[in-house]
């Protein structure tokens, strides 16, 4: 019997050993927030703050890192870890420019199993995090 292909059939058949997190942020919103020193110190690591401040359009770089932290949190949410702090998730670049995640404390064992993709325009920043549940 012929059964028409459904739009989401391939999604349902995805490997359950992966978890995906995504987030999109308005750069203008983050720009306002980054004027507050307390916000910066609560959300970003010292190396992230230093990196973003060296950029001409620092708000875009802060925004994409904020989106990355949220995407990583969403990708790790299946683990049942309560209270993941923004500063436990760091985002930096390899010498070739590839974004990578650095995790601290109890999250450190999951660091090598996260792949990150970032993009931003003058208005929005987006991040996608892919977490391999099995090493």
C-alpha positions as a printed Julia matrix, in Angstrom:
135×3 Matrix{Float64}:
  0.0    0.0    0.0
  1.28   3.42  -0.94
  1.59   5.85   1.9
  2.34   9.51   1.09
  5.49  10.77   2.68
  4.89  13.0    5.67
  6.79  16.19   6.18
  8.33  15.16   9.5
  9.08  11.47   8.88
 12.81  12.08   8.66
 12.83  14.09  11.88
 11.11  11.27  13.78
 13.74   8.84  12.57
 16.66  10.96  13.8
 19.19   9.31  16.02
 18.08   9.81  19.66
 21.72   9.92  20.74
 21.81  13.59  19.68
 20.21  16.63  21.23
 19.9   20.04  19.56
 19.56  23.47  21.1
 19.0   26.72  19.23
 18.5   30.35  20.17
 18.06  33.66  18.38
 18.66  37.04  20.02
 18.05  40.65  19.01
 21.36  42.51  19.0
 19.7   45.78  20.09
 18.38  44.12  23.25
 21.79  42.75  24.19
 23.42  46.09  23.38
 21.27  47.78  26.03
 22.01  45.05  28.57
 25.78  45.14  28.04
 25.91  48.75  29.24
 25.35  47.27  32.7
 28.64  46.01  34.18
 26.79  43.7   36.56
 25.02  41.99  33.64
 28.31  41.46  31.81
 30.01  39.94  34.86
 27.03  37.7   35.64
 26.64  36.31  32.1
 30.03  36.35  30.38
 33.45  35.02  31.32
 36.32  37.52  31.59
 37.85  36.2   28.35
 34.52  36.62  26.49
 34.2   40.2   27.72
 37.77  40.99  26.68
 37.27  39.44  23.23
 33.97  41.18  22.52
 35.25  44.57  23.65
 38.01  44.42  21.03
 35.43  44.25  18.23
 34.03  47.28  16.43
 30.43  46.03  16.79
 30.82  44.42  20.2
 27.05  44.07  20.72
 26.86  41.54  17.87
 29.61  39.45  19.45
 28.05  39.6   22.92
 24.66  38.71  21.41
 25.92  35.66  19.53
 27.72  34.41  22.66
 24.55  34.9   24.7
 22.6   32.92  22.09
 25.28  30.21  22.18
 25.0   29.86  25.96
 21.23  29.48  25.66
 21.56  26.96  22.81
 24.05  24.86  24.81
 21.74  24.96  27.83
 18.86  23.72  25.67
 20.98  20.97  24.1
 22.07  19.77  27.56
 18.56  19.99  29.05
 17.92  16.26  28.49
 20.62  15.47  31.06
 18.45  16.72  33.9
 21.12  19.04  35.3
 19.52  21.74  37.39
 20.72  25.31  37.49
 23.27  25.61  34.69
 24.79  29.08  35.01
 25.67  31.27  32.05
 29.28  31.52  33.18
 29.61  27.72  33.23
 29.38  27.9   29.44
 32.11  29.79  27.61
 32.47  30.42  23.89
 35.79  31.01  22.19
 37.35  30.52  18.77
 40.05  28.21  17.54
 42.96  29.77  15.6
 41.07  28.89  12.4
 38.01  30.83  13.62
 35.76  27.88  14.47
 33.57  28.55  17.54
 34.0   26.07  20.37
 32.42  25.63  23.77
 34.34  25.51  27.02
 32.45  24.15  29.99
 33.43  24.39  33.63
 32.77  22.43  36.8
 30.31  19.56  36.57
 29.71  20.25  32.87
 33.37  19.76  31.85
 32.93  16.05  30.89
 30.43  17.05  28.17
 32.62  19.71  26.54
 34.08  17.61  23.71
 30.63  16.32  22.75
 29.19  19.72  21.78
 29.43  21.22  18.31
 28.51  24.85  17.88
 27.43  26.99  14.93
 27.1   30.77  15.26
 25.95  33.55  12.96
 24.97  37.18  13.32
 23.85  40.23  11.39
 23.57  43.79  12.61
 20.09  42.96  13.96
 20.08  39.32  15.08
 22.36  36.63  16.38
 21.67  32.91  16.19
 23.35  29.85  17.65
 22.83  26.11  17.22
 24.39  23.56  19.57
 24.54  19.83  18.79
 25.2   17.52  21.75
 26.24  13.88  21.26
 24.73  12.03  24.21
 27.06   9.06  23.79
 30.79   9.6   23.6
